[in-house]
């Protein structure tokens, strides 16, 4: 079950949430509530109360549970590197997730066919939560002036993966 399915269960009813959350922790993650509490920062006592039905999930706790599950699923929206390029360059990206320095990094593509589109895509990528940006040298000097995230450049063909790895190392 995914974090999105847990959200659906929470909307359905408290009982559906309890069943789904219990199954996720025990069967999918093979963790105890205490172990999940360590990962999420939610006190184990709160998790035990939720799982036993002695407490209804509040929105803050539900958000933290979902955020933790998304991190564990690798679908967290916060850690990704945006790559802005023409479609033929983007088509060369074989992996949407790369392991860099022991960390799994998600790559999100933003297609652009002009300088203007590349600048707009860079701003959109940062607003979407990109932690770093990879783009062509011709646009990098402009987007570096307006973005707060690290920007690295693509050199012809073979350096795309190297540029993504460099961006991953620069991410905070």
MOHU-V363676 format. One record per residue. N is the residue number from 0. SS is DSSP state (h for helix, s for strand, l for the rest). D_CENTER is the distance of its C-alpha to the mean C-alpha in Angstrom with 2 decimals. Layout:
N_SS_D_CENTER, N_SS_D_CENTER
This chain:
0_l_17.51, 1_l_13.99, 2_h_12.67, 3_h_13.82, 4_h_17.16, 5_h_17.47, 6_h_17.18, 7_h_19.89, 8_h_21.98, 9_h_21.80, 10_h_23.03, 11_h_25.72, 12_l_27.32, 13_h_27.15, 14_h_28.67, 15_h_26.10, 16_h_23.30, 17_h_25.26, 18_h_25.87, 19_h_22.30, 20_h_20.85, 21_h_23.72, 22_h_23.22, 23_h_19.51, 24_h_20.38, 25_h_23.63, 26_h_23.29, 27_h_19.75, 28_l_18.56, 29_l_22.22, 30_l_21.96, 31_l_24.26, 32_h_23.49, 33_h_24.28, 34_h_21.75, 35_h_18.98, 36_h_20.36, 37_h_20.05, 38_h_16.33, 39_h_15.70, 40_l_18.51, 41_l_20.29, 42_l_23.95, 43_h_25.13, 44_h_28.01, 45_h_25.83, 46_h_24.03, 47_h_27.50, 48_h_28.86, 49_h_26.12, 50_h_26.60, 51_h_30.38, 52_l_30.46, 53_l_32.06, 54_l_29.40, 55_l_27.49, 56_l_23.78, 57_l_23.38, 58_h_20.54, 59_h_19.30, 60_h_19.29, 61_h_17.69, 62_h_14.75, 63_h_14.40, 64_h_14.86, 65_h_12.19, 66_h_9.63, 67_h_10.95, 68_h_11.03, 69_h_7.43, 70_h_6.91, 71_h_9.97, 72_h_9.20, 73_l_6.34, 74_l_4.79, 75_l_2.91, 76_l_3.02, 77_l_4.19, 78_l_4.31, 79_s_5.73, 80_s_9.47, 81_s_11.46, 82_s_14.70, 83_s_17.57, 84_s_20.60, 85_l_23.21, 86_h_22.53, 87_h_24.68, 88_h_22.62, 89_h_19.32, 90_l_21.17, 91_l_21.75, 92_l_18.14, 93_l_18.61, 94_l_15.32, 95_l_11.86, 96_s_10.71, 97_s_12.99, 98_s_14.19, 99_s_15.18, 100_l_17.24, 101_l_16.29, 102_s_12.52, 103_s_10.31, 104_s_8.62, 105_s_7.02, 106_s_9.59, 107_s_9.86, 108_s_13.57, 109_s_15.67, 110_s_19.29, 111_l_22.10, 112_l_25.84, 113_l_27.21, 114_h_26.79, 115_h_26.37, 116_h_23.61, 117_h_21.79, 118_h_22.14, 119_h_20.98, 120_h_17.92, 121_h_17.12, 122_h_17.49, 123_h_15.41, 124_h_12.50, 125_h_12.82, 126_h_13.18, 127_h_10.04, 128_l_8.23, 129_l_8.67, 130_l_9.63, 131_s_12.37, 132_s_14.41, 133_s_16.73, 134_s_19.73, 135_s_23.47, 136_h_25.88, 137_h_27.75, 138_h_24.99, 139_h_23.38, 140_h_26.19, 141_h_25.82, 142_h_22.08, 143_h_22.27, 144_h_24.68, 145_h_22.48, 146_l_18.96, 147_l_17.99, 148_l_15.42, 149_s_16.83, 150_s_18.27, 151_s_19.55, 152_s_21.84, 153_s_22.41, 154_l_25.88, 155_l_27.53, 156_l_26.06, 157_l_25.59, 158_h_23.68, 159_h_20.47, 160_h_18.89, 161_h_20.57, 162_h_19.12, 163_h_15.48, 164_h_16.45, 165_h_18.14, 166_h_15.24, 167_h_13.09, 168_h_16.15, 169_h_16.46, 170_l_13.06, 171_l_13.88
